């Protein structure tokens, strides 16, 4: 087993996992501490160290609200430790490997955590990489700066560092990717077989990295979980980058809120003071997230993807059944018809005749899963390209036990993809563990080859999962009784929205093309 590995900055010593065939290296520096003059700067090179550095524990999480201090579902699920170490010095990554030598060249997974770019950390217990490592995948989870520490924009920053005025959290992720390319061979990994993956804001980060031209050719596959989100009624896309000018204006207001006049003064403030002030600031101001700075980010990643301006790699993407539903919100049928006309124009009558449109619940009319429709619409756009890549769609619809009757809530599928159900408090039973095994196998197959198909642990073939195309609307359904594949079921309302969103993306792409 590789228990000691050589990095560009020095030697690190890992610990055997619960399975002694796995070595876990935790808390490896991949960049200099982003403190003092390095606060709100692109990640700088890490310093060298002498001797062997023990990589036994997760490094402190990035600055954010104290985890586990609330009563929401995520505080019950995995944000359970209010005492977890937190520091501004947070640019560390973790590696799990089963390799016995540096010559094995195992495929590599780089994981970006989610949390709206405001919260989250690699030490969340669902992200433990041992089960994937047992399948011959080198797993890397990278920490990055978030919220005001990761995405502040300000005119002084733009003036002083025009090549990297903002998006420091995304640049941290990119630095983690480049660290892998330079170092992962020493952990038994293959720097030419990398998959970047993430869920929620982590999946949005995958899209951001995919559409950054500097990254083209640096990775070979991408997994985007629960992150392609565009409301077909309003056109609102979660995670749409703010313009640099707007973000700078927001940053100026934040400096006023902090009680400082200059960047120099702001860099001298205590990190916890900034954290606590930002928590109040975001109650009445835009959250600090990825910015269209034309250095790292060149537009809405989903529109860029629809344009074909992305890394040309196979993609796996999907969602849970219950997350982010969209409704046509109206109090009456007359209001609903009026709003539909404003949205769909000449297609209004076609829309109104669809089954389910006039069905109403407490949220509104014509419920649709915006994540599913958006992912499928983007996949159909991708298939029109001459160099189109395979796109695999999944939907997680297993029953989730527990006194809170949570349904397939946003993020619950992470327990299954990482096959870490045993760490969860929920009373999962055998069939849930069987599903997790299948999901982890599909995921690892995709990480290895760009195709999720292969064998289950007993040597039998997993259900065939084909790429989603106009001609073959194949989808994977992760159900309570196991993985099931088939053609997309007939649903005229969903079909209407898939094509509506596809046309919408095409229109936006055409507008941008004409403007170039």
Secondary structure, DSSP 4 states (H G I P E B T S, - for coil): ---EEEETTEEEE-EE-SSTT-EEEEEEE-S----GGGTTSPPPPPPP-SSEEE--SPPPBPS-SPTT-S-SHHHHHT---TT--B-S---EEEEEE--SSTT--EEEEEEE--STTTS--TT-GGG--HHHHTTTEEEEEE----HHHHH---HHHHHH-GGGSS-HHHHHHHHHHHHHHHHGGGGTEEEEEEEEEEETHHHHHHHHHHT-GGGTTS-SEEEEES---B-TTT--BTTPPEEHHHHHHHHHHHHHHHT-SSHHHHHTS-HHHHHHHHHHHTTTSPPP--EE-SSS--S-HHHHHHHT-S---EEEEEEESSSSEEEE--SSHHHHHHHHHHHHGGGHHHHHTSTTTT-EETTEEEEEEHHHHHHHHHHHHHTTSTTPPPEEEEEE-----STT---S-TTTTHHHHTT-GGGSSS---HHHHHHHHHHHHHHHHHHHHS----B-TTSPBPPP-PPB-SS-BEEEEEETTEEEEEEPPP-HHHHHHHHHHHHHHHHHHHHHHHH-
